[in-house]
Amino acid sequence: MVALQPLSKIWMDGALVDWPDARVHVLTHALHYGYAVFEGIRCHTTSRGPAIFRLDEHLDRFLNSAKIYRMKLAYGREELRRACIDLVRANGGVAAYLRPIAFSGYGEMGLDPTRAPVQVAVAMWPWGAYLGEEGQARGVRSLVSSWTRVDSRMLPPQAKCAANYANSALAKMEAVAAGYDEAILLNSAGMVAEGPGENIFRVKNNVVSTPPASSGILRGITRDTVIQFLADEGLLFRRNDFTREELFTSDEVLYTGTAAGITPIREVDGRPIGTGDYPVTRRLQRRYTDAIEGRLPEREAWLTFVR
Ligand SMILES: Cc1ncc(COP(=O)(O)O)c(C=O)c1O
């Protein structure tokens, strides 16, 4: 078990507080009913100081998640932007993962969350590659889960709501218990959807594809970044559904996500993927590292410099 490494401050309900003081009551509504929306953002170190990657897009998605759930936040986009920047500064500008979260707080129980007060916080902590440095370098082994991804008739997948992650946790635990690194979830039509916390792409005969938003996925910001890179690199790209067996016969399969970065999948359900040499994934990984670390001048608008 990797212990969370505390930093100095957490932004909570409008102010920076000391890390140990960012507490909630056991009768916090969201703890019981999963009524929380959140984001995952990264701040990287660059030669011009710390920079938050695609902050505005993450905050837009955060506010859209809240809107889908009729959650009224006391802070708008600009205040949340300021909160993230102030927090990174207060924590010494270290490379870290930022977690804005809005949730139904303490004061009312029962299933109508609109009666509970909404609390908002932004925490950050140093977090290495989610699927490990080795996973990012060599590729990970994935299991197609027996759990079906939530779909928009059950829980809207495009809202990053805590409740969705109970479904992710079931899939993740199943994969790990079976000796794999990560899961792949199919949607209720039996087509490939995404990972528990990552989007998925496949490469076949030099054509790159990823399931469309309508397949019941989170519209990943790393997914969008990769789609833009594919255009930059002149690679053929399609948004289309694919099946589990099309994963097995792919030349390359990869996860994308803020936590996982760009991670090759070297095995699905015990079948090795491609030749073990992942040229498209490697190209995308190099470009992504250049973008997040400020070495891609044409993509500098994606960086919010914090110094
Ligand atoms: C279910 C799910 N899919 C995909 C992603 C990837 O999204 P992003 O690239 O915006 O981090 C995430 C991570 O937030 C996720 O939780």
The ligand as a MOL file (V3000), in Angstrom:
LIG
                    3D

  0  0  0     0  0            999 V3000
M  V30 BEGIN CTAB
M  V30 COUNTS 16 16 0 0 0
M  V30 BEGIN ATOM
M  V30 1 C -13.6240 6.7030 -16.1700 0
M  V30 2 C -12.5340 7.5310 -16.7300 0
M  V30 3 N -12.2980 7.5020 -18.0500 0
M  V30 4 C -11.3310 8.2330 -18.6090 0
M  V30 5 C -10.5130 9.0510 -17.8470 0
M  V30 6 C -9.4450 9.8690 -18.4950 0
M  V30 7 O -9.7850 11.2240 -18.4670 0
M  V30 8 P -8.6800 12.3730 -18.4670 0
M  V30 9 O -7.8090 12.1010 -19.6190 0
M  V30 10 O -9.4480 13.6230 -18.5960 0
M  V30 11 O -7.9600 12.2400 -17.1760 0
M  V30 12 C -10.7260 9.1220 -16.4650 0
M  V30 13 C -9.9090 10.0040 -15.6360 0
M  V30 14 O -10.3480 11.0580 -15.2520 0
M  V30 15 C -11.7580 8.3550 -15.8990 0
M  V30 16 O -11.9740 8.3930 -14.5880 0
M  V30 END ATOM
M  V30 BEGIN BOND
M  V30 1 1 1 2
M  V30 2 1 2 3
M  V30 3 2 2 15
M  V30 4 2 3 4
M  V30 5 1 4 5
M  V30 6 1 5 6
M  V30 7 2 5 12
M  V30 8 1 6 7
M  V30 9 1 7 8
M  V30 10 2 8 9
M  V30 11 1 8 10
M  V30 12 1 8 11
M  V30 13 1 12 13
M  V30 14 1 12 15
M  V30 15 2 13 14
M  V30 16 1 15 16
M  V30 END BOND
M  V30 END CTAB
M  END
